[in-house]
Amino acid sequence: MKLLFYRPFFMVCCILACTTANSQSKLFFREDWKAIPAATPVTQEHVVNPNLILSLYGPAKDEIKKSNHPQIPNDPYYIWSGDCKGNWALSLRYRDKWVDLTGDAKIILRTRQSGFRQLHLILKPGTGDWLVSDQSVPYTPDWVEKEFKIAGLSWRKLNIETVTEGSPVQNPDLSKVAEIGFTDLMPGGGTPASSRVDWIEVYGKEVN
């Protein structure tokens, strides 16, 4: 009788232990953007994390704004695409490390999407060939936190010069990723049709 009583508890403990053992990804980096006045384009000066290097891509790279409205209480400092007259993309990379995004790796963003803008992840693996996720964050009436579990995503080639998607890529090697970022693959349309990103967190395994 005692064995039967304790068996469910024992099984739960085993499951939790296995889950913990298999969960190897840790916070690799987080970026919130520096609390200084808005500027176009966003620059390295606006990056809070001293270990991260900012890169901007696409025909409208010089029109990506780090926005903020001081007159609005608790308005975050965020990336805004509304003034972009063409396609754009933004990425971050760690100065002296890569990240393994296999296994239980994930990326979380706090974002607000308006109009038809859908925010996609972009990655630059060790192969040098850029990728853009099929999955995205669609219209949101307010700020939301969106978690992308990398193992469950599908990918396409990304032309980083034009910031346009290409053909599907099956099972890309994400064991060594250099740059991580986002794009909506569209020009901005002002406040009614734009992408906003408050912060981004990347969870994976460090690779030196």
Salt bridges, closest charged atoms under 4 A:
ASP32 OD1 - ARG30 NH2 2.75
ASP75 OD2 - HIS69 ND1 3.15
ASP134 OD1 - ARG156 NE 3.03
ASP142 OD1 - ARG112 NH1 3.99
GLU147 OE1 - LYS106 NZ 3.74
GLU179 OE2 - LYS124 NZ 3.92
ASP198 OD2 - ARG110 NH1 2.70
GLU201 OE2 - ARG30 NH1 2.54
